[in-house]
Amino acid sequence: MTLPTGVYRADQVGSLLRPKSILEARQKVAVGELKQEELKELEDKYIADVVKKQIDAGLRAVTDGEFRRAWFHIDFLEQLDGIETRGALQSTNVSKGGTMPPRLVVVKKITHPKSIQVQDFKYLESQIAAAGAQGKVTTKVSIPSPTMIHFRGGRDTIDEASYPTLEPFFEDLARVYQEELDDLYKAGARFVQLDDTNLAYLCDPQMRAEAEKRHGDANQLTRQYAALINKAISKRPKDLTIGIHLCRGNHRSQWFAQGGYEPVAEVLFKDLDVDVYFLEYDDARSGDFSPLRHLPENKIVVLGVMTSKKGALDDKEEIIKKVKEAAEFCPKGLKQLCLSHQCGFSSTMEGNELSEEEQWAKVRLEVEIAKELWGDDLSV
């Protein structure tokens, strides 16, 4: 079967370890010692460099490493008018000496006054062209799933004067995503990935129980989130590929949830109108591969059986064994699978606990394994 546009046998979720200079510059901006414009110049420089490194490592889906973000979700969502953050802006993991992440609060009607990712997309495109890879690789855009605004806070974080009931809230949320996707498509984007922790959190028994206290029946919440995502992407052109990445937490090599995909599998695979799933499968926390039996014949799973949380290289033969085991549950076997690490290397700006050298060695190994499984052409 033909892979969707922008999907490759050796793929990636998207975030990469931030250079130390960017982290130091962000700290200076926070205390007023550096201008935002100076930080952007530094980001531009390192994005140009990381584009070349991705291409040299053999990746065909190329990102900006999310170098302009502190968080995988907040930097994007707080640019929607009507959404603000509350609380600390430091760490997402108390065990690492930080605080809990800020909450997203809806303070008025949500609108999309301007494009959010288009400028960054255009710069990334320009650096791919400068590297001589235009038309040879895909400019990959990742944005947070629309579910990220609702899951953690629920009704209590949504202004009741603006939204007496939640139905208009979900309608506005879907609409602003439609507008952003339209802006990206007109700018030339042909692949957009939605990063979603919440469908994965609903696989964790404890988190599922906590979610039911906030939102009611977890099965209904799963269906509601699928409907929200479907509406958000409903106006996309046929040649815009949409992927979704499910994550159980990825901050400084820490995780937050566990549990197999079975509680959400039927809705995830049968009801969600995306083209490709980037699924975390790097250890036993993610369960077995049996939920893949629900995968329709026309969809692809990028199997995250390699880990970005540790510096040590994954065992090549063990990875091959896992991919082949997963293929047994897919209607069309290996043809419906690709390979990646379970998540990015730096979902928050602090990054996972490994070196850049280890990161690139892991990426190169991934490409090597993918070629052994599917052949040298990673686009078929």
N, C-alpha and C positions, 0 to 999 in steps of 0.2 A: 504494500500500500504506500501511497505517497504521503510524505510528512507535510503537515501544514506549514505555511510560510513562516519562517523565523524559528522553526524547531529543528534541532539537530540531535544526532545520536549521542554526541558528547555535548551536553548543555550545561547551563548554570542558572542558579536562582538570581544572582545579580550583584550582591554587595561584596566588596573586597576590602582588605585591610587598609585603613587610612594611613597615609604617610605621617610620620611623627610631626613634620612641619605643619601639616594642616591642623592637627590636634592642638598644637601649641598656639597657632594663630587663632583658633576658635576661643581659646581661653583669654587671649589678649583682647579680642573683640568684646567678650563678655564683660571685661572690666574697663573698657574704653581706651585701651592702649593701642588699638589697631582699628582702622576703618573697615567697614564691610566690603568696600570696593577693593581694598588690598587683599582681603581674604579671597575674594572671587578671582583675582589675578593668580593667586597661588593655586587655587582649585583648578583653574584653567590649565595651568602648567602641568600639574600632576595627572589630570584627566588625559591630556595628550599623551603622557608617558604610559599610563595604564592601558590605554587603547592599544598601543604597540605591543605591550607585554601580553595582553590577551590573545592577540593575533599570532604572536610568536609562539605562544603555548599551544596553539591549535584550535582555539575556540572560534566558533563561527557566529554565535550570538554574543554581541559585544555591548557592554554597558559602560556607564561612567563610574562604575564602582560604588555609586551612591555617595561619592565624595562630598557632595554639597549638603548632605543630610546629617543631622545628629541622630535621628530616629528613622526607622523605616516607614513610619506612618504619620507622625505628628507634623513634620515639616510640610507635608503636602496638605493635610486636612485643615490646618489652622489658616491656610490661605483662602479657604472658602469663607465668604462673608456670612456671619452669623454663628461661627464656631470659635470658641476661645479655649485656652488651656487654663487649668487650675492646679496649683500644687508645684512641687519641686521639679526642676528640669535637670536633674543630675543623672542618677543611675537607675536602672530598672531592676536591680537585684540587691535586696537588703543584705544577703549573705556576703556580698562583695564590698560592703561598707558604704553603700549608697542609700537611696531612698526609693520609695515606690514611684512609678511613672506618673506624670501629670494626667489628670482626667480631662477628657474632651467634653466641653459643655456647650450646649446649643442655647444661645442667648436671644436669638430672634430668628426670623425666617431665613432659611439657608438659600444663598444665591451664589452664582459663579461669575463674578464681575470681570474676570480676565483669565486667560489660559494660565495654567500653573506649570506644566512641564514642557511646553513648546520651546521656550528659549534654551533650556538645557538639552532638549532633543536636537535642536539645530546645531548647537555647539558640538555635541557628540558626533553628529553626521559629518561635520566639517573636519573633525580629527580623524575619522575613519577614511575620509577622502584623502587627507594629507598623508596618511599612512599607506596610501596606494591600494586600499582594500574596498573601495566603493563598488558595489555590485557583487562583491565576493562574500561579504558577511552581512548580518542583519543588525540594525541599530535597535537594541532592545530597551524598551521602556517598562519600568515597574512602578506601580502606584498601589497604595493601600486599598484593600477591599472596602466597599461602602459599609460593611457590617461593623467596621472598627469604631464607628461613632456611637453605636447603640449598645453593644454587648456589655461593656464593663459598668456603665452607669445606668442604662435603661431610662425609664420614665423620669427618675429623679434628676437627671442631668439635661432634660429637654424642657425648655421654657413653656409653661402651660398656657400663657397668654398668646404665644405665637402658634402653639400646636395643642389645642384642647384635647384632640385625639391624635393617635400616632399615624393614622393612615395618610394624612397630608404631609407629615414629616417624611415618611418613606417615599412618597411621590416626589417631593422636592429633592430628596437625596438622590434618587434615581435620575432625575432631570439634570442635576449639576454634573453627574458623571457622564451622561449622554453628551452634554456640551463639551466637556473636557476631551472625551474620545473623538468628537467631531473636530475639535481644534487640532488634536494630534494627527488625525488622519489627513486633514488638509495640509498639514506641515510635512507630510510624507511618511509618517509612522505606519507600519504594517504589522507590528507585533506589540501587544500590550499585555502585561502580566499583572494580575490582582494578587496582592499578598494578604493572606487571611489566616489569622490565628484562631478565630472563633469557632469555625467548623471543626478544627482539630481539638480545641478545648472541649467541645461537646462530646468528644470520644473518651474523655477522662471522667470516671465515675464521680469523683469528688467535685470537679468543676461543673459537671452536668447537674449535680444536685444543687450547687450554689446558684447556677443559672436559673434553675426552676424556681428558686425563692424570689429572684428578681423579675423573671419574665413569664413564669408559668410553664406549661408543658414543653419539654425540651424537643420532642419530635415536631411539634407545631413550630417552635422557634427555628428549627433546621429548615423546615419548608418555607417559612417566612423569609429567611435569609436567602434561600435559593431564588425565591420570587423577586426579592430586591435586586440581587445580582443580575438576574435575567432581564429585568426591566432596565437596569443601568446600561446593559450592553445591547438592548433590543434594536437600536437604530444604527448599529455599526454596519458598514459596507461588507459585502461578502468576502472581500480580500483583506480584511483586517482580522488577523488571528488574535484570539483572546485565550490566555492561559490563566490558571489559578494555582497559587502555591499555598499549601497547607503546612503550618508550622506550629510546633508545640513549645515554642520559646527558644531563643538563641541569643543570649546576652553573656558575653565574656565566658563562653563555653558552658554556660548553664542552661538547663531546660526547666520548664514550668509545668508541663502536662505529660500524661502518659495514657496509653490505651489504644487498642486497634481501631481501625476505621469502620468496623461493622455497624455501630450505632447510626452513622450518617451515610453509609455506603450507597444505598439505593437512591436516595435523594441526590447525593453527590454525583453519581455516575449517570443516572437515568433522567433526572429532572434539570440539572444545571446545564445551561446552553453554552458552555465553554468548549474549546477545541482540544485543550491539552491540560493535564493535571501534573503539577510538580509535587510529588508526595515524599514526605519524610519517612525513611525506612532504614536509618543507619544503625539501629540497635533494637533490642527486644521491646523497648517502650512503645514502638509503633505497631506491635502485633504482627500477625502473619500476613501472607499474601492472599488469603482466601477472599477478602472483599473485592479483589480484582475480577472476580467472576461476574460482577455486575457491569463491567466495562462494556459499552456498546462497541460494535465492530468498527465504527467510524471515528473513534477517539484514540488519543495517545496518552500514555503515562510516561513522564520523565521520572525514572525511579531513583530516588535519593538514597541509595544504599551505601554511598561513600560518606565519610563524616568530615565536616569542616570544623568540628569542635576540638580536634586533637592534631598535634603536629606530626605524629607518626604516620607513615604511609599505610594505607589500607592494604590488606593482603589481596593480591591480584586474583589468585585462584578462588579465594572465598567470594570476592565480588562477582566474578563470572558465574560461580555456582548459584549465588542469590538471584542474579538476573534470570538465569535459566529456570530456576524454581518459580519465580514470579510469572514467567512466560507461560507456564503450564496452566495458569488460571485465566489467561487472556484468550478471547475467541480466535485471534489470529496470531497468537504466540509472540515471538520476538519482534515481529513486524510492528507491534503496537507499543513497543517499549523503547525508551532512550535512557541514558545514564547521566546522573549528576551527583553532586554532594547534596546532603539532606536539606541544606539551607545555604545562605550566603556565608561569607567569612566575617561579616561585620554588620549585623542587623542594626546595631547601634554604633555610634562613632568609636566607642572604646575598642571594639573588635574582639574576636575570639583569641584564646591564649595559645598562639603559635606565631612563628615568624613569617615575614613575607617570603623568604626562601622556601620555607616549608609549604606555604600556600601554593606557590607556583609549581613545586614538585608534585603536589597532590593533583593540581589541574593537569599537568602533563601526563601523569599516570592515568587519569580518567580518560584522556584522549586516546592513549595507547590501548586501554582496555576496550573502549568503544570500537576502535578499528579492528581489534581482534574478533569482536562479536559480530559486527555488521559490515566490515570492509572499510576501505580507505575513504570512500565518499560518505561523509557524515550527514549529507542532506537527503539520503534515500533510505 
